[in-house]
């Protein structure tokens, strides 16, 4: 595929997309040149999500917060665990906020390639910008959730402390994890169309295998090491620590961070397999 872009003086610039394997390595300089397109697509996705909604800004807050409140109330009555950290409902809310961002981001990103046939076949740009923009558009939900939870935590007596400076780290980890899984899901959906309806179900199953509604210590010791390799485990544990000083297994958090890195490498390998002929496959 050789899209031709007009240049000055009648010359033409040719961008060649090949399958040599180099396309699996992030071309940072190229992505930087297309930063304006990335911003445009991110803003477009945000507008599409909240267009024709009741006072879009209010819905941006209600949409992530309402499911958190409902599920916190349900699991508080079902599990009723004893927690030193504070109210169980607040513990669940703090776990569901980053998870809700991750789940929404992956679901939106997974269909960006198969849903962009016209765009992919008309103009050249780094293809990974599509899932990247979809994930970035979901950051507004995470920001709203963090603001809401910070206010609720303060109301419950957990006043701001130095731990809040770690929240950007939590957001970055969640963001990178969502990009890695979203990019891999979008690439695999191009190869296997049956995955398109299956991915939301797999994400839902993933939620129940992540300590969103239960503390890590509730998992039996002999199985707890498996949860350490869940990339979201460390994100949730550190986020709770930031809000109300919940105990953190830093070994688990470190292994989760390594798992996010491994996911990123795997996603780039999968994406590299489909990037060369992506326009023909969708």
N, C-alpha and C positions, 0 to 999 in steps of 0.2 A: 504494500500500500504506500503510495507516494503522493500525499497531498501537496499541491503547489500553492505557494503563497506569493502574491505579487510583491516586488520590491522596487526600490528607486531605480531610475534609469532603464526601465524595461526589463531588468534582470529578474530572475525568479529564484526564490529560495526553496530548496527541496528538503523536506523532512522525510527520512526513510525509517520506517518501523520494521525491524527485522526480528528474527527469532533466534538470534545468536546467544541469548542468555543474558546479555548485558542489560536488557530492559528490566530484569528483575532487581537491579541495583537502583536505589533511589537517585535520580538525577536532580540533585538539589538545586543546581543553578537553573535548570530548565523550569523546575517548579516555581522558583522565585520569579522568573520572567512572566509566568502566568498567574501571579498573585492577584492581579485585578480580576481575572476570571473567577478565581477561587472566592474572592469576597463577593462578587456578583451572585454566584451560585448559592453561597451561604445565605445571603440576604433574601434571595428568591425563595429558598426553601422555608425560611422563617415566615415570609409573607404568605406563602401557600398554606402553611400549617394553621395560621391564625386569621386568614382572610375570612370575612363574613362570619366571624364569631362575635359573641356578645362582648363588646369592649375588649378587643384582642389582648391588651395588657393584663386585664383581670383574668382572662382565660389562661394566659401563660402561667399564672400562679395557681389557679384552681386545678388545672389539668394534672400537674404532678402531685399536688398536695392531697386532693380528695382520695385517690386510691391508697395513699399512705395512711390516712386516718381510718378508712374502712378496714383495711387489713390489720392494722394495729389493734383495733377494737376486737376483731374476730380472734386473732391469735392470742390476745391477752386473756380471753375467756377460755380458750382451748388448752393452751400450754401452762399458763400461770407459773412460770419459773421464778425462783427466788434469785434476785440479782442484788449484788452489792452496789452496782453502779447507779441505781436509781429506778424510777418507774419503768416498768416493762414496755409500756406503750411508747415512751420516749426512745427506748432502746431500739424498738422496731422501726420507728420513724427514721432514726439515724442510719439504720441499715438499708431501708428501702429507698432513700433519696439517691445515693450513688447507683444503686442497682437499677432504679427506674430510668435514670439517664442511660446507663449501659444498654438495657434491654431495648429502649426506644431507638437509640442510635444504631444498634445492630440491625434491627428490623427495617429501619428506613434505608440504611446503607446497602443492605443485601439485595435490594431491587433496583439500585441505581443504574447498573449496566443494562439489564434486560429492559428497563423502562425508558432508555434513552437512545433508541434506535436511530431516530432522525438526527439527533445531535452528533452521535458517533460517526455517522456516515456522511456528514456534510463538511466537517471542519476538523482539523487536527488540534489536539491539546493533550497534555499528559492525562491519560484516562483515569488515573487514581484520584484526580481532583474531584470526581463525582462522589464517591463514597466519603472522601475527606470533608467535602462541603456538607453532606448530609449529617455526618457526625457532629460537625461544628455547629450546625443549626440547632442541635439538641442541647447545646451548652446553656441556652437560656433557661431550660427547665431545671438544670442542675443549680444554676445561680439562684433562681427563685426559691428552690427547695432549701438551699443553704441559708438564705436570708430568713426564711420562715422558721427553720430549725434553730437558728441562732437566737431568734426572738423567743421561741418557746422555751429553749434551754435557760435563757436569762430569767424568764418568768418563773421557772421551776427552781431558781436559786443558783444555777450554774453560771456564774458571772464570767466575763471574758478573761482569758489568761494568755500567757505566752504560747500556749498550745495552738492557738488560732493561726499562728504563722505557718503551721504545717498544712493548713487547708489547701493552699495552692498546689502542694505536692500531691495531695489526695486527688485533686481535680486533674492534675497532669497524668497520674497513673490511670485513672478511670478513662481519660480521654485517649491515651495511647492504647489501652486495652480494647476500647470500643473501635478504634481505627483498625487495629490488627484483625479483630474478629469480623468487623464489617467488611473490610477489604477481602478477606478470605472467603466470606460468605457470598459476596457479590461475584467474585471470580468463579467459585464453584457452581453458583446458580447459572452462570453462562454455560458451563459444561453439562450440568445435570439440572434440567428445568424442574424436575420433581421436587427439588429442594426448596423452591419458592414458597409453597404453602407449609413445608415442613419446618423451616427455620424458626418461625414464631413459636411452634410447639417445643422445639428443642431448647429455645431460650427460656421458655416457661419451666421446663424440667430442670434446667440449669439453676434456676432461682431456688428451687427446693433443695438443691444440693449445696447451696451457698448459705453461710450463717447470716441470713437476713432476719429470720424470725426466731432464731435460737442462738444462744452463745456457743462459741467454739468448744467450751468445756463440757457441753452436753454430749458431744460426740465421744464414744468410747475411745480410750487411749490407743488401742491397737489399730483403730481406723482413722485417728485424727490426722496422721501424717498425710493421708490422701487429700484432706481439705487444705493442707498447706500449699499444694500445687494448684489449687484453684486461684487464678489470678485476681479474683475479686475479694478473696478472703482478707488479704492484707489491706486492701482499699477500705473495706468496711470497718476493720478493727482500728485503723489509724483515724478514720473519720470520727468514730465514737470517742476515741481518746481526745481528739481535738475539742469536741463539744462538752463532754462532761467527765473527762478523766478516766474513762473505762480502761481496765487493764489490757495491755497489748502483749501478745507473744511475738517479740521482735524477730525471732527465728522464722516464725510463720510468715511475718510481713516481708522478710527478706526473700524467702523462697517464692512468695507470690510475685514479688517484683521481678525475679529471674524468670518466672513463668510468663510474665507479660513480655519480656524480651524475647523469649523463645517463640511466643505467639507471633510477634512482629516479624521475626525471621521467616517463620513458616508462611505467613501471609504474603511476604514478598516473593517467596519461591512459587507459591500457587499463582499469584498475580503475573509473575514472569512467564508462566506457561500459556497464558491466554492473551497477554497484552498485544503481541505481534499481529494476531488476526482477530482481535476483539470485535471490530466493526462487522466482520463477516459472520461471526458466530451469533450475534444478538438477533 
